[in-house]
Amino acid sequence: MRNATLAFDYIDRARKRLAALDALFKQDAWADVVRESQEVVELALKSLLRHHNIEVPRIHDVSGVMEAEKTRFPSGVQKNLKKYMDISRALRRDRELAFYGSEDLTPQEFYRREDAVIAKESAEWVVHTLLPVIR
């Protein structure tokens, strides 16, 4: 049994989280903007998969699944598919580092405003281009 409303829930939650990005950005919380942008993109892309009856994996970067299932998406999605996958991959690389850091890296010192701008704009673009597809 499939929960048909999950796709709508995912994209709606991704849309609402954009406001959280704005709040974090105003606080100069660059690492947190990067981390939360990844989560927004993940939810939005998983919404797309669910909407097209594609099994949603329990991984953070779904670009491999999107590539494998690309023929199942309408042409409007296919024209943006490479950009969706590139954004997903790029933000996935920063997911843990932006949140936890490492012994030689403190997230708030490492991430800069420019990183946050790119991540935030990417998340906004993904959500805004997918909202009409999922609705």
Buried (B, 14 or more C-beta within 10 A) or exposed (E): EEEEEBBBEBBBBBBEBBEBBEEBBEEEBBBBBBBBBBBBBBBBBBBBBBBBEBEBEEEBBBBEBBEEBEEEBEEEBBEBBEEBBEBBEBBBEBBBBBBEBEEEEEBEEBBEEEBBEBBBEBBBBBBEBBBEBBE
